[in-house]
Amino acid sequence: MTIDLQILADRIAIEECIYRYAHLVDSMQYDRIAKEVFTEDGSIDFGGAQSVGREAIHAQCMSYQGALTGCSHNVTNLVIDVSGDEARAASRVLAWHWFALPDADPLRATDLLVVGGYEDRLRRTTDGWRIYERKGLNFGTGIGAGTVPEPMRPILEGMKGRTPSWPA
């Protein structure tokens, strides 16, 4: 078995790009997501929320501002296939959300747990690996944890029923 150090380096950089998205959302640094995670021509398909191009992705991410007091995207089960300067990645996500609700107990249980995943296509750029296509998957809204607020309903309904299409 030969070890290809470039493939290993690429896989680590791709993982970091995927984790960077989760970190920036969870730390509420929405202003950094489009530039640091997506290509200029990137797209997000979250069912009821779709954006094409870095400016549109930036606007979508900025719309999250003020909606949450906290969240935690736990990304797991990464499968990555690198082919030259492009790659595919599939991951699973448990996304815990605490909404900005007036007079809510700051130590309350989660308001919503979304169980899903991402299917990403990435490209090597001069700034490193960036996502040029992200498709969200929604397997359900948790284990009895929370209720879906009306503004999030179209997003989750749009992703509901999507099954992973890659890897086969």
LINKA-V188073 format. One record per backbone hydrogen bond with DSSP energy under -1.0 kcal/mol. CO is the residue of the C=O (numbers start at 1). NH is the residue of the N-H. E is the energy in kcal/mol with one decimal. If there is no record, write none. Layout:
BEGIN
<<CO/NH/E> <CO/NH/E>>
END
This chain:
BEGIN
<<4/8/-2.1> <5/9/-2.7> <6/10/-2.7> <7/11/-2.7> <8/12/-2.2> <9/13/-2.3> <10/14/-2.5> <11/15/-2.7> <12/16/-2.4> <13/17/-1.8> <14/18/-2.3> <15/19/-2.9> <16/20/-2.3> <17/21/-1.5> <18/22/-1.3> <19/23/-2.8> <20/24/-2.9> <21/25/-2.4> <22/26/-2.9> <23/27/-2.3> <24/29/-2.9> <25/28/-1.5> <29/32/-1.9> <32/36/-2.3> <33/37/-2.0> <34/38/-1.3> <37/131/-3.3> <39/42/-1.7> <40/54/-2.3> <42/53/-3.9> <43/134/-2.1> <44/51/-2.2> <45/136/-2.8> <46/48/-1.2> <49/46/-2.7> <51/44/-2.7> <53/57/-2.5> <54/58/-2.6> <55/59/-2.3> <56/60/-2.5> <57/61/-2.7> <58/62/-2.6> <59/63/-1.3> <61/64/-1.5> <62/65/-1.3> <64/67/-2.3> <67/100/-2.5> <70/98/-2.7> <72/96/-2.4> <74/94/-1.8> <76/92/-2.5> <79/90/-2.3> <81/88/-2.1> <83/86/-1.5> <85/124/-2.7> <86/83/-3.2> <87/122/-2.8> <88/81/-2.5> <89/120/-3.3> <90/79/-2.4> <91/118/-1.6> <92/76/-3.0> <93/116/-2.8> <94/74/-3.0> <95/114/-2.6> <96/72/-2.1> <97/111/-2.0> <97/112/-1.5> <98/69/-2.8> <98/70/-1.4> <99/101/-1.6> <101/104/-1.6> <105/108/-1.7> <112/97/-2.7> <114/95/-2.9> <115/139/-2.7> <115/140/-1.4> <116/93/-2.9> <117/137/-2.8> <118/91/-2.3> <119/135/-2.3> <120/89/-2.4> <121/132/-2.9> <121/133/-1.6> <122/87/-2.1> <123/130/-2.2> <125/128/-1.6> <128/125/-1.7> <130/123/-2.7> <131/39/-2.4> <133/121/-2.3> <134/45/-2.8> <135/119/-2.2> <137/117/-1.8> <140/115/-2.5> <145/113/-1.4> <149/152/-1.3> <152/156/-2.4> <153/157/-3.0> <154/158/-1.9> <155/159/-1.2> <156/160/-1.5> <159/138/-1.2> <159/162/-1.9>>
END
